[in-house]
Amino acid sequence: MAEHGSGARSSSNGANGGTGDPRNPPVPRPAIAVPDKQTLRTRLLAARRALTAPQRAQAAEDLRSHVLEWAQDRPDGPVCAYLPVGAEPGSLDLLDGLRATGRSVLLPVVPPRPGALDWAPYRGADSLGPGPLGLREPTTPRLGPAALRTAVAVLVPALAADRAGHRLGRGGGYYDRTLGGSAPGTALLALLYDGELLDAVPADAHDHPVTGVAMPTAGIVVTGNIGRA
């Protein structure tokens, strides 16, 4: 009996990564293969371009519904958002829906030199005009980068995110230079299509995480970096 008990303990240690039995070495856990950023961006952008107009419209409506319901639980205060470009998820209907609940909506203004984004109020489609990089931006008075600290939530564009909160953007770096200026406790929500919440995305030390993601089917998913959405 003593020999049997000793052998059982030795086998258990090996299975758990110990060194008890050299004939039964621990099996290493496979690492998650994470592609480089540019490879992943290329793949994700191709998948977005493959979406049909009806698919994008349905996704925009589903996201609008999820985010408006989620926003009901946020404290009073402005929401910083963005204007979708091309096949990016999101819509003017979402921005108008936030305004219809009485919230102030702030939209980004790209600065003339690389740095944190400026912000200006969104007051409907008539308040938009052409901006740099082929974007539209508010024509209302600029409030400065510090306006971000007044926001109770920030809707963030992203190509993908993972459950740790790492976010993959388009590579311009504007949001990574901006989000660190948000007030403590601010919800940072990335808007994604289904299938863009991944096991892992490549991240560098300067990349700023998000606290949650919104997807058409799954709705709001809290990411693990802070534990709040």
C-alpha positions as CSV (number, residue, x, y, z in Angstrom):
1,M,0.0,0.0,0.0
2,A,2.8,2.4,0.8
3,E,4.4,1.9,-2.6
4,H,1.1,2.4,-4.4
5,G,0.5,5.7,-2.5
6,S,4.0,7.0,-3.3
7,G,3.5,6.2,-7.0
8,A,0.2,8.0,-7.1
9,R,1.7,11.1,-5.6
10,S,4.5,11.1,-8.1
11,S,2.2,10.7,-11.1
12,S,0.0,13.6,-9.8
13,N,3.0,15.9,-9.5
14,G,4.1,15.2,-13.0
15,A,0.6,15.9,-14.4
16,N,0.7,19.3,-12.6
17,G,4.0,20.4,-13.9
18,G,6.2,18.9,-11.1
19,T,9.4,16.8,-11.6
20,G,8.3,13.6,-9.8
21,D,8.4,11.0,-12.6
22,P,10.9,11.6,-15.5
23,R,9.0,9.0,-17.5
24,N,5.9,11.3,-17.4
25,P,7.1,14.9,-18.0
26,P,4.6,17.7,-17.9
27,V,2.9,18.6,-21.1
28,P,3.5,22.3,-22.0
29,R,0.5,24.4,-22.7
30,P,0.3,25.6,-26.3
31,A,0.9,29.3,-26.7
32,I,-1.7,31.4,-28.5
33,A,-0.3,32.4,-31.9
34,V,-0.7,36.1,-32.3
35,P,-0.2,37.6,-35.8
36,D,1.6,40.9,-36.2
37,K,-0.5,44.0,-36.3
38,Q,-0.3,44.7,-40.0
39,T,-1.1,41.1,-40.9
40,L,-4.1,41.2,-38.6
41,R,-5.3,44.6,-39.9
42,T,-5.2,43.4,-43.5
43,R,-7.2,40.4,-42.7
44,L,-9.8,42.3,-40.6
45,L,-10.2,45.1,-43.1
46,A,-10.8,42.5,-45.9
47,A,-13.5,40.8,-43.8
48,R,-15.2,44.2,-43.3
49,R,-15.1,45.0,-47.0
50,A,-16.7,41.7,-47.7
51,L,-19.8,42.6,-45.6
52,T,-22.8,43.5,-47.7
53,A,-24.7,46.8,-47.2
54,P,-27.7,45.0,-45.6
55,Q,-25.3,43.2,-43.2
56,R,-23.6,46.5,-42.2
57,A,-27.0,48.2,-41.8
58,Q,-28.3,45.4,-39.5
59,A,-25.1,45.5,-37.5
60,A,-25.4,49.2,-37.0
61,E,-29.0,48.9,-35.8
62,D,-28.1,46.1,-33.4
63,L,-25.2,48.1,-32.0
64,R,-27.4,51.2,-31.7
65,S,-29.9,49.2,-29.6
66,H,-27.2,47.7,-27.4
67,V,-25.3,50.9,-26.7
68,L,-28.3,53.0,-26.0
69,E,-29.5,50.4,-23.5
70,W,-26.0,50.3,-22.0
71,A,-25.8,54.1,-21.8
72,Q,-28.9,54.2,-19.6
73,D,-26.8,52.8,-16.8
74,R,-24.0,55.4,-17.2
75,P,-23.9,58.4,-14.9
76,D,-25.1,61.7,-16.2
77,G,-22.6,63.4,-18.4
78,P,-21.2,63.6,-22.0
79,V,-20.4,60.7,-24.2
80,C,-17.4,60.9,-26.5
81,A,-18.1,59.0,-29.7
82,Y,-16.9,58.9,-33.3
83,L,-18.1,59.1,-36.8
84,P,-17.8,55.8,-38.6
85,V,-15.7,55.8,-41.8
86,G,-16.3,53.3,-44.6
87,A,-17.3,49.9,-43.1
88,E,-16.6,50.9,-39.5
89,P,-19.3,49.8,-37.1
90,G,-21.5,52.6,-35.7
91,S,-23.9,55.1,-37.2
92,L,-25.3,58.6,-37.0
93,D,-28.4,57.0,-35.7
94,L,-26.5,55.9,-32.6
95,L,-25.2,59.5,-32.1
96,D,-28.7,60.9,-32.6
97,G,-30.1,58.3,-30.2
98,L,-27.7,59.4,-27.5
99,R,-28.6,63.0,-28.0
100,A,-32.3,62.1,-27.9
101,T,-31.8,60.9,-24.3
102,G,-30.5,64.3,-23.3
103,R,-26.8,63.5,-23.4
104,S,-24.2,65.7,-24.8
105,V,-22.2,63.9,-27.5
106,L,-18.6,65.0,-28.3
107,L,-16.8,64.0,-31.5
108,P,-13.1,64.0,-32.2
109,V,-11.2,66.6,-34.1
110,V,-7.8,65.5,-35.6
111,P,-5.1,67.8,-34.5
112,P,-2.7,69.4,-37.0
113,R,0.2,67.6,-35.5
114,P,0.3,64.1,-34.0
115,G,-1.1,64.3,-30.5
116,A,-4.2,63.8,-28.4
117,L,-7.5,64.3,-30.2
118,D,-9.5,67.6,-29.7
119,W,-13.2,67.4,-29.1
120,A,-16.3,69.4,-30.2
121,P,-20.0,69.0,-29.7
122,Y,-22.2,67.0,-32.1
123,R,-25.4,68.8,-32.8
124,G,-26.8,66.8,-35.6
125,A,-25.7,66.0,-39.2
126,D,-25.9,69.7,-40.1
127,S,-23.1,70.4,-37.6
128,L,-20.6,68.3,-39.6
129,G,-18.1,69.4,-42.2
130,P,-15.1,68.1,-44.1
131,G,-12.0,67.4,-42.1
132,P,-8.4,66.1,-42.7
133,L,-7.7,62.5,-43.8
134,G,-11.0,62.4,-45.7
135,L,-13.0,62.5,-42.4
136,R,-16.0,64.5,-41.3
137,E,-15.8,66.4,-38.1
138,P,-17.9,68.9,-36.1
139,T,-17.9,72.5,-37.2
140,T,-18.9,73.6,-33.6
141,P,-16.4,75.3,-31.3
142,R,-13.4,73.2,-30.2
143,L,-13.3,72.3,-26.5
144,G,-9.7,71.0,-26.4
145,P,-8.3,67.6,-25.5
146,A,-9.1,68.1,-21.8
147,A,-12.9,67.8,-22.7
148,L,-12.3,64.1,-22.6
149,R,-12.1,64.2,-18.8
150,T,-15.8,65.3,-18.6
151,A,-17.0,62.2,-20.4
152,V,-18.6,59.4,-18.5
153,A,-18.1,57.0,-21.5
154,V,-16.1,56.9,-24.6
155,L,-17.1,54.9,-27.7
156,V,-13.8,53.9,-29.4
157,P,-13.3,52.7,-33.0
158,A,-11.4,49.4,-33.3
159,L,-10.6,46.7,-35.7
160,A,-10.5,44.1,-33.0
161,A,-10.0,43.6,-29.3
162,D,-9.3,40.7,-26.9
163,R,-10.8,39.7,-23.6
164,A,-7.9,41.3,-21.8
165,G,-9.0,44.7,-23.3
166,H,-6.2,45.0,-25.8
167,R,-7.4,47.0,-28.7
168,L,-6.2,47.0,-32.3
169,G,-6.7,50.3,-34.2
170,R,-5.8,51.4,-37.7
171,G,-2.3,52.3,-36.6
172,G,-2.5,56.1,-36.5
173,G,-2.0,56.1,-32.7
174,Y,-4.5,59.0,-32.0
175,Y,-6.6,57.1,-29.6
176,D,-3.6,55.6,-27.8
177,R,-2.4,59.2,-27.2
178,T,-5.9,60.3,-26.2
179,L,-7.5,57.7,-23.9
180,G,-5.0,58.1,-21.1
181,G,-6.5,61.5,-20.6
182,S,-9.9,60.1,-19.6
183,A,-11.0,60.4,-16.0
184,P,-10.6,57.4,-13.7
185,G,-13.6,55.1,-13.9
186,T,-14.6,56.2,-17.4
187,A,-16.0,53.4,-19.5
188,L,-14.1,52.8,-22.7
189,L,-16.2,50.8,-25.1
190,A,-14.9,49.5,-28.5
191,L,-17.5,49.0,-31.2
192,L,-16.9,45.8,-33.2
193,Y,-18.6,43.4,-35.6
194,D,-19.3,39.8,-34.7
195,G,-16.1,37.7,-34.8
196,E,-13.7,40.7,-33.9
197,L,-13.4,39.8,-30.2
198,L,-10.3,37.6,-30.5
199,D,-8.4,35.4,-28.1
200,A,-5.4,37.7,-28.3
201,V,-4.4,40.8,-30.3
202,P,-0.8,42.1,-30.5
203,A,-0.2,45.0,-28.1
204,D,2.7,47.3,-27.3
205,A,3.4,49.1,-24.0
206,H,1.9,52.4,-25.3
207,D,-1.4,50.8,-26.4
208,H,-4.3,51.8,-24.2
209,P,-6.8,49.1,-23.3
210,V,-10.6,49.3,-23.3
211,T,-13.0,48.2,-20.6
212,G,-15.5,46.6,-22.8
213,V,-16.7,45.9,-26.3
214,A,-20.1,46.1,-28.1
215,M,-21.0,43.6,-30.8
216,P,-24.2,43.1,-32.8
217,T,-25.1,39.6,-31.6
218,A,-23.3,39.3,-28.2
219,G,-24.1,42.9,-27.1
220,I,-21.9,44.4,-24.4
221,V,-18.9,42.3,-23.2
222,V,-16.8,43.4,-20.3
223,T,-13.0,42.9,-20.9
224,G,-10.7,41.8,-18.2
225,N,-8.2,44.7,-17.9
226,I,-10.3,46.6,-15.3
227,G,-13.4,44.5,-14.9
228,R,-16.0,47.1,-15.8
229,A,-17.7,48.2,-19.0
